[in-house]
Every structure is written in structure tokens, then in C-alpha cells.
């Protein structure tokens, strides 16, 4: 569903009849193919770019067509213990900003203007929305990190179960998916930085790049922690198996030796 916002006095208000000549903000949650066709027609936007947002596997990228910037990002969601991400399309021109997604459970920051916002500044809105998505990744990566730390504590107290270690398969997959999306958005931020002339915007985009790089380092750190825990668990499991094998060997000898003597002295 599309929602249009335009300035009315000192506030932004939703409108059903947007004036295209005036600054405009568009939010599209559960964006449909019919709405994509209508939006492309009303605002003379490339229809094929709008429909790319429906591709669940669309990777982050940035394109500029007729002076309008189109940025594809991926917004993360937590489904049970699994981190998934879905494409979000940002459109920024001189007078218009749009945030479009085929999903329905987006955060408020991606479905309506921020409280206190009184005018449309497309480039600044684009940068701030990208930052909001990166912060969502930070929150989910922190959840993954807490899960790893919890398992490490359980292992040290000998309370960890096989189920805890099987969970590392899901955690490793989550980290890989976050790394893929963040890596793509880092490339997007680098291209935006190179094409932006505003010094202030460059500083904000540089902050995004630094933020993403920090998260990528954190992901690598979590991956190394998982690897270390797995190797430690494997070592402990091997030592336990070796001890049990030694005990079984001793018991086997204790049982076998009497039978050897009985066999020797019982021969005719």
C-alpha cells in the first residue's frame, strides 16, 4: 500500500492526491505489481527497476537514471532463530523520496516519516534510511553474539548439549547472510560517496561505511569464536572417547585373561 506525504505548514501530512511539482515522500509497504505500474506511469519512473524489488534474491546495488538515484538494500528480519533479509528500494530525486518494499513487517522508520520531520530532503532521507537498516543488522548480530557467548559459558560449566552445538549451523548461516548483505551495501555506500558532492552528505555516508566495516569485523570475530568452540568441543569429545576406549580395553583384558587360564588348564 502506498502512502504519500507532503508538507502542510510546519508538518508532513498524508495525502491521497499528491502534487508532483511539490516535494513528496512516498512509503510503500506490501508494495504490489499494480502499484508499481501506476507509480511508474504517474512519476515517469523505469518500471523494470520498480519490479526488481519483488525479487527476494535481489542484491544491494545503486543505479542513476535521468538524475534519479535508485538504491536497493536488504532489510533484515528475525524468523525464529533464523535471520532473513528482503529487498527494499529507495528512490531519491531533487523533489521526491520513496521507500518501497513488498514486505509488510517493516520497522516504523521505513514505513512513515520520522517524528518532527517537516520537509522532504531526498538525499538526507536516503542516507538516514540506509543507516536505520544497518542498525537493524547491528541488533541482530548482537543477538547472535549473545547466543555464542551463552553456549561458550555452558561448555565451560560442562552443561552444553549437542543441541547447543547443532544451533551453530543456524548461527553460521545467519552470519553468512548478514555478511553478504552488508558487503553489498558497503559497495553501494562507496559508490554513493564517490558520486556525492555535498561535504555533509559525504561525512554521513562515510559514517555508514565505517559502521558496516565494523559490523563485518564483528561477524568475522563471531565466526572465529564458533570455530574455536567447535574445535574445543571436538577435542573434549575425542579425549572422552579415548578415555572410554581405554576403560573398555582394560575391562576386556580382565574378562579375557581368566578365560585364557581356564582354557589352558582345562585342556586334556
C-alpha positions as CSV (number, residue, x, y, z in Angstrom):
1,X,0.0,0.0,0.0
2,X,1.4,3.4,-1.0
3,X,1.2,6.4,1.4
4,X,2.1,9.9,0.2
5,X,3.3,12.7,2.4
6,X,3.7,16.4,1.6
7,X,4.4,19.5,3.7
8,X,1.4,21.2,5.2
9,X,2.5,24.2,7.2
10,X,5.2,23.0,9.6
11,X,4.4,19.3,9.4
12,X,4.2,16.5,6.9
13,X,0.8,15.1,6.3
14,X,-0.5,12.1,4.4
15,X,-2.4,12.8,1.3
16,X,-4.3,10.8,-1.3
17,X,-3.7,13.3,-4.1
18,X,0.0,14.2,-4.2
19,X,1.1,17.3,-6.1
20,X,4.0,16.1,-8.2
21,X,5.5,19.5,-8.6
22,X,6.0,19.8,-4.8
23,X,8.4,17.9,-2.5
24,X,7.0,14.5,-1.9
25,X,7.7,11.4,0.3
26,X,6.3,8.0,-0.7
27,X,6.2,4.9,1.5
28,X,5.2,1.6,0.1
29,X,4.7,-1.3,2.5
30,X,3.4,-4.5,0.8
31,X,4.1,-2.8,-2.5
32,X,2.2,-4.6,-5.3
33,X,2.8,-5.0,-9.0
34,X,-0.3,-2.9,-9.8
35,X,1.1,-0.1,-7.7
36,X,4.5,-0.4,-9.4
37,X,2.8,0.1,-12.7
38,X,0.8,3.0,-11.5
39,X,3.8,4.7,-9.8
40,X,6.0,4.3,-12.9
41,X,3.3,5.8,-15.1
42,X,2.4,8.8,-12.7
43,X,6.1,9.8,-12.0
44,X,7.7,8.6,-15.2
45,X,10.0,6.0,-13.4
46,X,11.5,2.9,-15.0
47,X,9.0,0.1,-14.5
48,X,11.7,-2.6,-14.7
49,X,13.6,-1.1,-11.7
50,X,10.5,-0.8,-9.6
51,X,9.6,-4.5,-10.2
52,X,13.1,-5.6,-9.1
53,X,12.0,-5.1,-5.5
54,X,9.8,-8.2,-5.8
55,X,12.8,-10.4,-6.4
56,X,13.5,-11.9,-3.0
57,X,17.2,-12.6,-4.1
58,X,17.8,-9.0,-5.3
59,X,21.3,-7.9,-4.1
60,X,22.2,-4.4,-2.9
61,X,23.1,-2.0,-5.8
62,X,22.8,1.6,-6.8
63,X,21.7,3.0,-10.2
64,X,21.2,6.5,-11.5
65,X,18.7,7.1,-14.3
66,X,17.8,10.6,-15.6
67,X,19.2,12.2,-12.5
68,X,17.2,10.0,-10.1
69,X,19.1,7.6,-7.7
70,X,17.8,4.1,-7.2
71,X,19.3,2.2,-4.2
72,X,18.5,-1.4,-3.4
73,X,19.2,-2.5,0.1
74,X,18.2,-5.6,2.1
75,X,16.3,-5.2,5.4
76,X,16.8,-8.0,7.9
77,X,14.1,-9.8,9.9
78,X,14.3,-12.5,12.6
79,X,12.2,-15.6,11.9
80,X,12.5,-17.8,14.9
81,X,16.3,-18.3,15.2
82,X,16.9,-17.6,11.6
83,X,17.9,-14.2,10.2
84,X,16.4,-13.4,6.8
85,X,16.6,-10.3,4.6
86,X,14.4,-8.8,1.9
87,X,14.9,-6.1,-0.7
88,X,14.0,-2.5,-0.1
89,X,14.1,0.1,-2.9
90,X,14.9,3.7,-2.1
91,X,14.3,6.4,-4.8
92,X,15.8,9.9,-4.4
93,X,15.4,12.8,-6.8
94,X,15.5,16.5,-6.3
95,X,11.9,16.7,-5.0
96,X,11.0,13.1,-4.2
97,X,12.0,10.3,-1.8
98,X,10.4,6.9,-1.9
99,X,10.9,3.7,0.2
100,X,9.3,0.6,-1.3
101,X,9.1,-3.0,-0.2
102,X,6.9,-6.0,-0.9
103,X,7.1,-6.9,2.8
104,X,4.5,-5.9,5.5
105,X,6.5,-6.2,8.7
106,X,9.0,-3.3,8.2
107,X,10.0,-1.1,11.1
108,X,8.3,2.2,11.6
109,X,11.5,4.0,10.3
110,X,10.8,2.5,6.9
111,X,7.1,3.0,6.7
112,X,6.5,6.6,7.7
113,X,8.3,9.9,8.2
114,X,10.3,10.4,11.4
115,X,8.6,12.4,14.1
116,X,9.3,16.1,13.8
117,X,10.2,15.9,10.1
118,X,8.8,19.0,8.4
119,X,10.2,18.8,4.8
120,X,11.5,16.4,2.2
121,X,15.2,16.3,1.7
122,X,15.6,13.2,-0.5
123,X,19.3,12.7,-0.3
124,X,19.4,13.1,3.5
125,X,16.4,10.8,3.9
126,X,18.1,8.2,1.7
127,X,21.2,8.3,3.9
128,X,19.3,8.2,7.2
129,X,17.2,5.2,6.0
130,X,20.3,3.3,5.0
131,X,21.7,3.9,8.5
132,X,18.4,2.6,10.0
133,X,18.8,-0.6,8.1
134,X,22.5,-1.0,9.2
135,X,21.4,-0.5,12.8
136,X,18.9,-3.4,12.4
137,X,21.8,-5.6,11.3
138,X,23.7,-4.5,14.4
139,X,20.9,-5.5,16.7
140,X,20.6,-9.0,15.1
141,X,24.3,-9.5,15.1
142,X,24.4,-8.7,18.8
143,X,21.7,-11.3,19.3
144,X,23.8,-13.9,17.5
145,X,26.9,-12.8,19.6
146,X,24.9,-13.3,22.8
147,X,23.9,-16.8,21.7
148,X,27.5,-17.7,21.0
149,X,28.6,-16.3,24.4
150,X,25.9,-18.3,26.2
151,X,27.0,-21.6,24.5
152,X,30.6,-20.9,25.5
153,X,29.6,-20.4,29.1
154,X,27.6,-23.6,29.1
155,X,30.6,-25.5,27.6
156,X,32.9,-24.2,30.3
157,X,30.5,-25.4,33.0
158,X,30.0,-28.7,31.2
159,X,26.3,-28.0,30.7
160,X,26.3,-27.7,26.9
161,X,24.3,-30.2,25.0
162,X,24.6,-31.5,21.4
163,X,21.5,-29.3,20.6
164,X,23.5,-26.2,21.6
165,X,26.2,-27.1,19.1
166,X,23.8,-28.0,16.4
167,X,22.5,-24.5,16.8
168,X,25.8,-23.2,15.4
169,X,24.7,-24.4,12.0
170,X,21.9,-21.8,12.1
171,X,24.1,-19.2,13.6
172,X,26.8,-19.7,11.0
173,X,24.2,-19.3,8.3
174,X,22.9,-16.1,9.9
175,X,26.3,-14.6,9.9
176,X,26.9,-15.5,6.3
177,X,23.6,-14.0,5.2
178,X,24.4,-10.8,7.2
179,X,27.9,-10.6,5.7
180,X,26.6,-11.0,2.2
181,X,24.0,-8.2,2.5
182,X,26.3,-5.9,4.4
183,X,29.1,-6.4,1.9
184,X,26.8,-5.4,-0.9
185,X,25.6,-2.3,1.0
186,X,29.2,-1.3,1.6
187,X,29.7,-1.3,-2.2
188,X,26.6,0.8,-2.5
189,X,27.8,3.3,0.1
190,X,31.2,3.6,-1.6
191,X,29.5,4.4,-4.9
192,X,27.2,6.9,-3.2
193,X,30.3,8.5,-1.5
194,X,32.0,8.9,-4.9
195,X,29.0,10.5,-6.6
196,X,28.0,12.9,-3.8
197,X,29.2,16.4,-3.9
198,X,27.9,17.7,-0.6
199,X,30.5,17.6,2.2
200,X,28.0,16.9,4.9
201,X,26.4,14.0,2.9
202,X,29.9,12.6,2.3
203,X,30.6,12.7,6.1
204,X,27.3,10.8,6.8
205,X,28.0,8.2,4.1
206,X,31.5,7.8,5.4
207,X,29.9,7.0,8.8
208,X,27.8,4.4,7.1
209,X,30.9,2.8,5.5
210,X,32.7,2.8,8.8
211,X,29.7,1.3,10.6
212,X,29.4,-1.5,8.0
213,X,33.1,-2.3,8.2
214,X,32.8,-2.6,12.0
215,X,29.9,-5.0,11.7
216,X,31.8,-7.1,9.1
217,X,34.8,-7.3,11.6
218,X,32.3,-8.3,14.3
219,X,30.9,-11.0,12.1
220,X,34.4,-12.4,11.4
221,X,35.1,-12.4,15.1
222,X,31.9,-14.3,15.8
223,X,32.8,-16.8,13.1
224,X,36.2,-17.3,14.7
225,X,34.6,-17.8,18.1
226,X,32.3,-20.5,16.6
227,X,35.3,-22.2,15.0
228,X,37.2,-22.1,18.3
229,X,34.3,-23.5,20.3
230,X,33.8,-26.3,17.8
231,X,37.4,-27.3,17.9
232,X,37.4,-27.2,21.7
233,X,34.3,-29.4,21.7
234,X,35.8,-31.8,19.2
235,X,39.0,-32.1,21.4
236,X,36.9,-32.7,24.5
237,X,34.8,-35.3,22.7
238,X,37.9,-37.1,21.4
239,X,39.5,-37.1,24.8
240,X,36.3,-38.5,26.3
241,X,36.2,-41.2,23.6
242,X,39.8,-42.1,24.2
243,X,39.3,-42.5,28.0
244,X,36.2,-44.7,27.4
245,X,38.2,-46.8,24.9
246,X,41.0,-47.3,27.5
247,X,38.5,-48.3,30.1
248,X,36.8,-50.8,27.7
249,X,40.2,-52.2,26.8
250,X,41.1,-52.8,30.4
251,X,37.7,-54.4,31.1
252,X,38.1,-56.6,28.0
253,X,41.5,-57.8,29.2
254,X,40.2,-58.5,32.7
255,X,37.4,-60.6,31.3
256,X,39.7,-62.4,28.7
257,X,42.6,-63.3,30.9
258,X,40.7,-65.7,33.2
259,X,39.3,-67.4,30.2
260,X,42.8,-67.9,28.8
261,X,43.9,-69.6,32.0
262,X,40.8,-71.7,32.3
263,X,41.3,-72.8,28.7
264,X,45.0,-73.7,29.3
265,X,44.4,-75.8,32.4
266,X,41.2,-77.2,31.2
267,X,42.9,-78.9,28.2
268,X,43.2,-82.7,28.2
